[in-house]
Structures are given as C-alpha cells and as structure tokens.
Amino acid sequence: MPTPDSAMKTYRDYYFLKARQERYPARSVYKLKEIDKRFRLFRPGMRVLDLGAAPGSWSLEASERVGPEGRVIGLDIQPTATPFPPNVRFFREDIFARTQALADLLQAEGAFDLVLSDLAPGTTGHRGTDQARSAALCGEALALAVSCLIKGGSFVVKVFMGPEVKPYTERLRALFTRVRSFKPASSRSESMETFVIASGFKGLLRPAPETSPDP
C-alpha cells in the first residue's frame, strides 16, 4: 500500500511542478501544447470551444494562442476560480443536460473553428466502466462539435482506450477528412487516455431543397 508521501510524489511530477512554476492551474496544459506542436491547431483570431475546461489550463493556452482578436468559450460541470483574460468566457454546464441559455449563447457566438474536449468521467477503478463512461462523454462532445463547427474546422477529443474507440474513430472518419491519434509524453504512462485529432470537418450533410417541377 503506497504511503501518503509516495502518493504525493507520484502526482507532484515534473509536469505538476512545471505547471505550478508557470502559473497554470493544472499539468494538463502540456498535453495541449504537445498536441498543438504536432498538429498546429491554433491561428490568431480563431473561435475555440473548450469542453471539460475546469480548472482552466486549456482555456488559458487557447486564449494565448488565438490572441485578443480570438474567442474561447469554456464549459465544465465543475466550477473554477481561475481568472481568465477578456477573450475567455467560462460557463458551468452539464454536457448531458445542456441548457437553452447555452444553446442561445453558442448561436450568438457563431460557428467555431476548433472544438477541444478534455472531458473525463469520474473514474471508478473498474476499467470497463470507466471506458464506457468516457465513450458516452466522447459521443456527446462529438454531437456538440458537429453542431457548431465551421466547415473545415477541427475537433480534438480525449478517449479512454477500449473497444468503443474503433467505431468512434470510424464515425469521425465519416465526418472529417483526416483523423489521427496521439498520446502526449505529458500523459501519465499508466493512464488509459489518448487523444484523437480530427481535422477538415466536412460539414453536416443536409438534403437538397425540394424544387417544383417545370410547368
């Protein structure tokens, strides 16, 4: 059985200490930095939707990368005390029970260039249960992403590796022109998580409008 000291040492690793030194609220920011370095997600002026945003590290990184002309909307069921710059707005929302106020907000904001999802379930320690809960979150994240992404936009989603990942990736391939997987070095080696990066959103396929026959 690990002692409290050994457990503290496990969590206060290099990235934990680096985040504290650089004044980020969580070590997860380095995962996003690695993903961006590999896949070049951000451009100045982009609109970004950050799902599972608390405590705020990803929103802070996105804010810096899109610049003052860009916009970041962060959503999480958990609150955060992190102070955000003016181009970030944070809202408490349950992705499974999204409010009309959120729908109105997203409509008012317009389409997003990039949707990020670092959503993760409260883990139980039972691998199958945790994978299933993660898959449900991934499904909701994708549903929200396709409803508000611009054509050509990108979607980054955290998944827990398991049998649900292959069919989920196939769904993404039908919606995006390119789909790749990536596990950042800053992810803990024992973690089930990896990230799927989908780019080139094809847009929602809608039926062509009916036309009247020629007289």
N, C-alpha and C positions, 0 to 999 in steps of 0.2 A: 504494500500500500504506500503510495507516494506521501511524503511529508508535506506540510504546508510550504516549507522553504523550496522543495523541489518543484512543486506545482507552480509557485511564483516564478521560479527560474524558467520554467517551460514557457510561460506566457510573456515574460519580460525578455523576449529575444531581441535580436538585432533590429528587426523592423519596428517592434514596440518602442524600443529606446530611440530609434531614429525619428519616429512619429512624434514622440514627446519633445525631442530636441527641435524639430522643425515646426512644432506647434500645430500638428494635425490631431484631431480628436481620436483617430483610430489608425492602426497599421495598414488597413485595407487600401489606403490611398496608393500604396506602392504597387498593388496589383493593377490598378487602373493606369498608373504611369507606365508599367511594363506593357500592358495591352496597347496603349497609345503609341509607345515607341515602336512596337512591332507592326501595328495596323494603321497608324496615322489617322486617328478618329476625328480629331478636332481641327476646326478652322475658326478664325476670328469671325464674330457675328453670328455664329450658329445658335439655334434654339435646341436646348437639351432637356429631356425629361429623365429624371433620376429616380428610379423606383427602389425602395428599400434604402432611403437616403440617410437615415439616422445612423450614427451621430453627426454625419455631415462631411466626412472627408472627401467622398467622391464629388459632392456638390461644390466644395471649395476648389478642388482641382479643375473641375469643368469650368467653373467661373473664371479662373485664371486663364485657362486656355482659350475660351471664347471671347474674352476681353469685355470691356464696358459696353460695347455695342451688341454683345450676345445676351442670351437669356437662359437661365437654368431654373426649372421647377422641380423641387424635391418633394417626394411623398414617402411617408412611412407611418405605420400604425403606432410607432413609438415616438415620444416627444424628443426634442433635443434642445439643449441650452447653447449650442454653438452659435456665435454671432456670424452672420453671413453678410457679404458685401451687397451693394444695392442691386446687382443684376441677378440675385438669387432670391427666390421665394420658396418657403417651406410650408407644407401643409400636412396635418395629421389625417391620414386616410387609410381605410382598410381596403385593400385591393379587391377583396371578395365582396365588398358591400360599398361600392363607390357611390358617393352622394351626387345629387343633382347639382349641387354647388360646384363639385369638381368637374362635372360634365360641362357646365357653363363656363368655368374657368378655362378648360382646355380648348373649348370652341373659341373663346375670346382671344386666347393666345395664338391661335392659328396652328398650322402644321409644324411638326418638329423635324429637325434634321437628323437627330440621334436620340435613341431611347436606350438608357442604361438600366440594367436590373441586377442589383446585388442582393435581391431578396433571398432569404434563407429561413427555413422553418425553425421553430424551437425544437432542438434535437432531443430525442428520447434515448439514444444509445442503441436502439434497435435499427439495424441497417435498412431493412426493407421498409419500415415505417417512415424513416427519415427520407429515403429516396422517393417514396410515394408522395409525401408532403411537399418535397422540393418540386416534383413534377407538376403538382397542382399549381404551385406558385408560378412556375415557368409557363404553364398554359395561360394563366390569367395575364401574365406580363406580355405574352405574345398577342393576346387578344387586344390589349390596350395599345400595344405598339402599332399593330396594323390599322387601328382606327385613327391614329393621329400622325403617322409618319408621312413625310413627303415622298413622292416617287423618287427613287434613287437613294433614300435615306438608309441609315444603318441601325442595327439592334445588337446590343451586347448583353448576354444573359448568363448568369451563374447557374450551373446544373450540378446535381449530385450524381456521380456516375452510377448507372444501374440499367436495368432492362428498358426503362422508359426513354432513355436518351436517344437510341437509334431511331424510333419512329418520330420522336420530336424533331430530330435533325432533318429527317425526310420532309416533315411539314415545312421547316424553314427553307429547304432547297426549292420547294414549290413556290415560295413567296419572294425569295431573294436570289440574285444572280450568283452570289458566292457565299459559301458557308465554311468556316474553319474553326477548329478547336485549339485551345491554348491554355496551358497551366502555368501561371507565372511562378517564377522562382520564389517570390514572397508568399505564395500559398504554403501552408504547413504541409510537410511531406505526408503526414498521416491523414490529411483531410481528403474527403471524397470529392471535393469541389474541383470543377474545371470551368472554363468559360467558352461559350460559343459566340463567335463574331460573325454576324450575317450582314452583308453589305449589298447595295444595289436593290433596294426594295422595288418590286415590280409594280406595285400599286394594286388596289383591290380590283378584281375582275368583276365588272358590272355588266348586266345585259344591255345590248344596244337598244336605244329608244325605238318604240314601235312607230312605223310610218304608215300613212294611209295609202292605199293603192291608187295608182293614177286613175283619174276619171275616164 
